[in-house]
Amino acid sequence: MRYRIFEWIDTRTRHGAWSETYKNLGAPGQAAADARVLYLRDQPPSMWTVPHAKKLSAGTQPECKDIYEIRFKANNVQQRPLGYFGPDSETFTVVLWATHKGRQWTPKDFCRIASERWASIKAGTAGTAEVEID
């Protein structure tokens, strides 16, 4: 199966959850992001595991349910684009780009933001766009 990768789009600014951070990574960072996504898009969800990706645990934060993180390092920072499989069976949608260092996430309320954005996509009140990957 090959998944198409989409991103949440802010309807006010037209900025995307993937593209805004991606364009600021520089060539080596973009190459790391591309390599990771090119690998993952050909894998079923059961193969989205460490070290390439990880399904977050809802544990004490129920809003983390069903969120996957794409995992790679760029510019000496652990990059963690977050998203969900869907809204159809052939897509993965990035809803937020977070970073992780030690036990600290940026932004701190990443699960809440991600789940709210996902809810807006499912409700049809947010836009999405396909991410171009070479």
N, C-alpha and C positions, 0 to 999 in steps of 0.2 A: 504494500500500500504506500502510496506517496501522498503525504499531507501537503496541502497548500497552507502557507503561513500568512496570517492576516494580523493587522494591528488595529487596536482601538484608536479612533480619531476624535479629538476634542472638537466638537461641532462649532465652538466659538472661535477658536484660534486656528483650526485645521491642522494642529500639530498631532503627530502620531506617537503612540506609546513605544514603538520600535525606532522609527526613523529619526526622531529628534536626538536621542542619545547616540544612535549608531553613527550619524554624520560627524559627531564630535570625538569619536574614538581614534581617528587617524588610521592610516593604512594598516599597520600591524594589528590594531584592535579590531578593525573591520574584517580582516582576514580571519582572525580567531572566531568572531561571531559567525561569519559565513561558513567556516568549516564545521562548526558545531551544528548549525541549522541544516546544512546540507546532509549531514549524517543523520540527524534526528528525524527529518521529514520522511525518511524511508523506513522508519522503525514503527512497529505497533506500540501503543501506550505501555504495554507490559515491558518493553525494552527501554523506556525512558527512565533509566536508573543512573545512579552514581557510577562514574564520575561525570557523565554527560548531561544528566538531568535528574530531577527528583520530584516525586509527588510529595507536597507538603503534608504534614500531619495536622489534622484538625485539633487534636489534643485539647488544650485549654482555650484555643481560639477557633470556635466553630466556623468563622468566616473564612478560614484557610482551607476548608473542605474543597477538594477537587482542583486546587491550584497546583500547577506544575511550574518548576523553575528550570530554566535552561542555564546550565552552569559552564562558565569559562572565565578565564582571567585575561584582562586587558589593561594596559597602563598600570600594572602592579595593583589592580583592584579586582576582587572577585565580582564579576558581573552576574546579575540574576534577573534576566527578563522573565516575567511571570505571566502565565496565561492558562487557558482552558482548551480542552478539545471541544470543538464545536464553533459555531452553532450547528453545523451539519457534520456528517460522518467523515468528511474528507478535509476538514480544516482544523488548524490549531490557531487560536487567536491570542496574541500578546496584548495584555491589558495594562501592564505597568512594567517599567524597567527599574529594578531596585539594585542596590549593591549590598555586599555583605563583607564584614571584616570582624573577625573574632566572633563574638556573639551579638554584634550590633548590625542591624539592618538600617538602610536608608532608602526610603523614608521609614520611620518607626512603625507607622500604622499601615504598612504595606498590604496586609490581608484585608483590612477594611476597604481601602481604596480599590484593590483588585476586585473584591466581591461586588462593590457598588458599580464599578465599570462593567463587569460582566452582566449584572442585572440590567443595566441600561441597554446593553447590546441585545439581550434577550427580549426586552420590552420594546425594542425598536426605536428608542430615543437617543441612541448613540450611533455614530457611523463607524464603519470599518473600511480598510483598504488592504489589498494584497501587498505583501512585502516582496520587493524584487530581490532575488538572490541569484547570483551567477554561479 
